[in-house]
Amino acid sequence: MNITSFPLPPKATGWPELSPSEFPDSRSTLFLIFACSGHDFRQALKFICRTYPSSIVVGINGGIIFNEKHTHLRSTVWAISLQHGFFQSHVSASDDSLNAGYELGSSLTDYPTSHGGNDQVRGALLFMGQNLNGESVMNGINALVQGDLPIIGASSSALSPEDPAWISINGDLSATGAVAISIHGDVLVGHGWGSGWVRHPKARPFRVTKAVGTKVLEINGRPAYPFLMETLQATGLSVEEQRQILLRNPLALDDSRGDLTPDRIRVVYDLDPDTNSISFIGTIKPGTSLTWCQASPEKLADGAAQAVSTAMPSTEACAIAFTFTSCGRMALFGPHLERECEALRSRLTKGAYMAGISTHGQVAPLTATTPISAWLNQTVSVLTLSEPR
């Protein structure tokens, strides 16, 4: 496997010369762009598509970009060329989340997952526009794709409502729609996730009494926004600091005392004082119980390290780890966010690349034995890629 990375040129100039023998223009080559939020990478994207018309090209906006050595990278391109396999793109331009999932799931099932042929699909990367409900997209995919295809990915993210988030679809940018990149052939795909969150031991659960999709209108029979703000008044923090806690600290979707798996964690994405509502990254149904979560930086870093450890192959050296973490997790680390990145790097195989980005939602299988992928919040998800030596 040949891999290289370089900063994304601001215009369609300044591109490095890539060896055609190492990075042929074919489906064996993937160009992956992780762009800083607010970076319009359309010109660069179209340049790659013109120069490599037969290769697979995809990009996504996010927050913090990092690799195996550095954090706070500029927008970056990774070029990956397989020696024993190929990539295939699966696209949905639908702005209906469930339908987008159905379209991707239908396309992914066109390839076998269980025999040893070169067209066997081993895993997939998934990127979604921020306007889609990631939970509904995964429901659509999982309705058609059986539990033997690990899918790892993320939703694009914007740092503010004025800063649109994008993914690339067939060389064009879209704030809606979704694209999956399936990985085929004699390759080894590993996957893992890590959290670090637990239910707050002193938090009392409260119940959603009115909700539509991702928007919660009432909690315990009262308007949702003022209710949650009142629960934070005892902290003595300013209103803005309370808002930041709401936007960064996740809530558990049940009041069970069992282990808290990341598919049961949701994060508030938007606060609307005008309608007294709050919006989550993912569907919230009426009757859902919500409980505040807590985590220390040490526990979050341990969760990040666990994600990479679980994804590491046991028989071959990892070539690259595609790593998706949460903008909220990064914010909680504050000036010490390097701790999570260092935890991720600490479990990498020597010489492996890492392509990392923070986003507003992640996708990963919850178990290794039945890899049905789920929509996750405030989680680290990792897909590793290796080839036989």
Summary of the structure (lengths in Angstrom):
residues: 389
radius of gyration: 20.3
end to end distance: 9.3
largest distance: 64.7
contacts: 1398
relative contact order: 0.17
helix: 23%
strand: 35%
